[in-house]
Every structure is written in C-alpha cells, then in structure tokens.
Amino acid sequence: MTNTYIYRKSSYSDAEHECVEIALALPVGVAIRDSKYPTGPFIQLSLASWEAFHRALTREEL
C-alpha cells in the first residue's frame, strides 16, 4: 500500500503530544497515521467506518 495522501493534523495537536493525522483516501475512505511517524504504517477505514468512529468520539462513547 503506497502512502501518497495529504494528511492534516488535528487542531488539538501540538509538538509535545502524540496525535493522529487524517487524509482523504478516495475511493477507499480515510487514511490514519501517527503524527510522530509520518513515514510509518497507516490504516485505512471506509467512509462508513470513519463516520461511525467519529460519531462515537464526539458523543464520548469511546
């Protein structure tokens, strides 16, 4: 899997804390990686899975 996506970092992130970065990875969905390892591994989620995950986070269900 080639990682040529354009990632964005959360506005809650800063240089001292670990954070994830997210990229739109069409047609698959989204790609997620650890901001401390930009050339390291990443995972891909379908848009439906990402939406369910994001919804659970915003509702503080996780």
N, CA, C and O of each residue as an XYZ file, in Angstrom:
248
protein
N       0.833     -1.165      0.000
C       0.000      0.000      0.000
C       0.889      1.244      0.000
O       1.706      1.428      0.902
N       0.729      2.079     -0.995
C       1.512      3.301     -1.082
C       0.820      4.416     -0.313
O      -0.401      4.561     -0.381
N       1.592      5.195      0.411
C       1.050      6.268      1.219
C       1.406      7.605      0.594
O       2.413      8.215      0.952
N       0.580      8.060     -0.340
C       0.819      9.333     -1.008
C      -0.271     10.348     -0.672
O      -0.479     11.305     -1.417
N      -0.952     10.146      0.423
C      -2.062     11.009      0.804
C      -1.566     12.316      1.406
O      -0.430     12.413      1.871
N      -2.426     13.305      1.389
C      -2.135     14.597      2.011
C      -2.859     14.612      3.355
O      -4.088     14.666      3.416
N      -2.081     14.565      4.415
C      -2.627     14.463      5.769
C      -2.827     15.829      6.394
O      -2.153     16.799      6.051
N      -3.776     15.879      7.327
C      -3.957     17.083      8.130
C      -3.932     16.677      9.597
O      -4.418     15.610      9.973
N      -3.366     17.534     10.402
C      -3.237     17.272     11.830
C      -4.383     17.948     12.570
O      -4.853     19.012     12.166
N      -4.817     17.339     13.627
C      -5.877     17.893     14.448
C      -5.485     19.257     15.008
O      -4.320     19.493     15.327
N      -6.451     20.139     15.123
C      -6.191     21.449     15.731
C      -5.909     21.310     17.223
O      -5.415     22.254     17.841
N      -6.212     20.160     17.814
C      -5.925     19.898     19.225
C      -4.491     19.420     19.433
O      -4.049     19.260     20.571
N      -3.777     19.195     18.361
C      -2.427     18.659     18.429
C      -1.400     19.765     18.609
O      -1.592     20.895     18.160
N      -0.306     19.415     19.276
C       0.831     20.322     19.355
C       2.106     19.486     19.310
O       2.039     18.258     19.258
N       3.242     20.125     19.329
C       4.521     19.433     19.157
C       4.867     18.497     20.315
O       5.695     17.602     20.148
N       4.260     18.681     21.470
C       4.615     17.890     22.639
C       3.724     16.677     22.874
O       4.022     15.850     23.736
N       2.649     16.561     22.127
C       1.711     15.473     22.360
C       1.570     14.597     21.121
O       1.669     15.064     19.987
N       1.339     13.337     21.370
C       1.105     12.421     20.268
C      -0.270     12.680     19.679
O      -1.218     12.997     20.397
N      -0.365     12.546     18.395
C      -1.624     12.811     17.729
C      -1.700     11.977     16.459
O      -0.694     11.465     15.970
N      -2.894     11.854     15.947
C      -3.071     11.189     14.672
C      -3.294     12.235     13.601
O      -3.709     13.360     13.877
N      -3.010     11.840     12.377
C      -3.274     12.674     11.215
C      -4.212     11.901     10.309
O      -4.164     10.673     10.246
N      -5.063     12.631      9.610
C      -6.081     12.009      8.773
C      -5.973     12.558      7.359
O      -5.699     13.740      7.152
N      -6.194     11.673      6.388
C      -6.196     12.086      4.987
C      -7.377     11.446      4.277
O      -7.753     10.312      4.571
N      -7.948     12.171      3.354
C      -8.969     11.608      2.490
C      -8.277     10.634      1.550
O      -7.308     10.991      0.880
N      -8.771      9.411      1.503
C      -8.109      8.355      0.720
C      -9.119      7.718     -0.228
O      -9.446      6.537     -0.110
N      -9.602      8.516     -1.162
C     -10.610      8.019     -2.097
C     -10.012      7.032     -3.081
O      -8.861      7.218     -3.476
N     -10.709      6.013     -3.492
C     -12.103      5.703     -3.190
C     -12.298      4.887     -1.914
O     -13.430      4.525     -1.592
N     -11.234      4.591     -1.187
C     -11.323      3.729     -0.011
C     -12.075      4.401      1.127
O     -13.019      3.821      1.664
N     -11.683      5.595      1.503
C     -12.283      6.299      2.627
C     -11.308      7.283      3.216
O     -11.050      8.334      2.628
N     -10.750      6.953      4.391
C      -9.758      7.812      5.025
C      -8.547      6.985      5.436
O      -8.650      5.784      5.689
N      -7.403      7.648      5.496
C      -6.169      7.031      5.984
C      -5.807      7.732      7.287
O      -5.982      8.943      7.421
N      -5.298      6.959      8.248
C      -4.951      7.485      9.562
C      -3.537      7.037      9.893
O      -3.184      5.875      9.692
N      -2.722      7.967     10.405
C      -1.351      7.622     10.792
C      -0.980      8.368     12.071
O      -1.639      9.331     12.463
N       0.075      7.909     12.702
C       0.624      8.552     13.894
C       1.486      9.725     13.447
O       2.391      9.556     12.630
N       1.211     10.902     13.973
C       1.953     12.093     13.545
C       3.433     12.040     13.903
O       4.244     12.733     13.288
N       3.791     11.229     14.884
C       5.206     11.105     15.269
C       5.994     10.257     14.272
O       7.224     10.300     14.267
N       5.293      9.478     13.416
C       5.937      8.595     12.444
C       5.302      8.790     11.067
O       4.611      7.896     10.577
N       5.525      9.932     10.444
C       4.854     10.226      9.179
C       5.187      9.265      8.038
O       4.410      9.147      7.090
N       6.312      8.585      8.110
C       6.644      7.610      7.060
C       6.358      6.186      7.516
O       6.659      5.230      6.802
N       5.787      6.046      8.685
C       5.486      4.730      9.235
C       4.171      4.169      8.710
O       3.623      4.674      7.731
N       3.674      3.142      9.352
C       2.447      2.489      8.897
C       1.220      3.388      9.065
O       1.224      4.342      9.843
N       0.181      3.056      8.319
C      -1.080      3.768      8.408
C      -2.204      2.770      8.227
O      -1.989      1.667      7.724
N      -3.400      3.153      8.634
C      -4.559      2.288      8.414
C      -5.561      3.029      7.545
O      -5.569      4.259      7.489
N      -6.396      2.270      6.877
C      -7.445      2.861      6.063
C      -8.794      2.382      6.577
O      -8.960      1.215      6.931
N      -9.744      3.292      6.611
C     -11.111      2.969      7.007
C     -12.054      3.381      5.884
O     -11.806      4.358      5.178
N     -13.130      2.630      5.728
C     -14.161      3.047      4.791
C     -14.803      4.320      5.341
O     -14.676      4.625      6.527
N     -15.485      5.050      4.483
C     -16.138      6.266      4.956
C     -17.185      5.948      6.015
O     -17.334      6.703      6.976
N     -17.910      4.847      5.860
C     -18.924      4.462      6.846
C     -18.279      4.151      8.196
O     -18.800      4.549      9.238
N     -17.152      3.444      8.183
C     -16.457      3.135      9.438
C     -15.917      4.395     10.091
O     -16.017      4.557     11.307
N     -15.341      5.295      9.289
C     -14.826      6.551      9.829
C     -15.953      7.374     10.449
O     -15.791      7.921     11.540
N     -17.089      7.465      9.768
C     -18.210      8.238     10.293
C     -18.706      7.660     11.619
O     -19.012      8.413     12.543
N     -18.787      6.342     11.720
C     -19.219      5.701     12.969
C     -18.208      5.965     14.087
O     -18.598      6.254     15.218
N     -16.916      5.869     13.777
C     -15.862      6.135     14.752
C     -15.920      7.589     15.223
O     -15.883      7.857     16.424
N     -16.009      8.516     14.283
C     -16.059      9.940     14.614
C     -17.297     10.261     15.450
O     -17.215     11.021     16.415
N     -18.424      9.694     15.087
C     -19.660      9.902     15.843
C     -19.499      9.422     17.283
O     -19.917     10.110     18.215
N     -18.896      8.246     17.473
C     -18.670      7.702     18.820
C     -17.730      8.605     19.620
O     -17.940      8.802     20.817
N     -16.707      9.151     18.981
C     -15.787     10.058     19.675
C     -16.489     11.335     20.121
O     -16.319     11.776     21.257
N     -17.268     11.921     19.236
C     -17.916     13.194     19.579
C     -18.993     13.011     20.632
O     -19.337     13.959     21.339
N     -19.526     11.808     20.746
C     -20.524     11.514     21.786
C     -19.862     10.993     23.067
O     -20.536     10.665     24.044
N     -18.527     10.926     23.038
C     -17.737     10.425     24.160
C     -18.145      9.006     24.558
O     -18.234      8.676     25.741
N     -18.391      8.177     23.541
C     -18.753      6.771     23.773
C     -17.538      5.861     23.811
O     -17.656      4.691     24.177
N     -16.386      6.371     23.444
C     -15.161      5.559     23.446
C     -14.260      5.944     24.590
O     -13.184      5.368     24.750
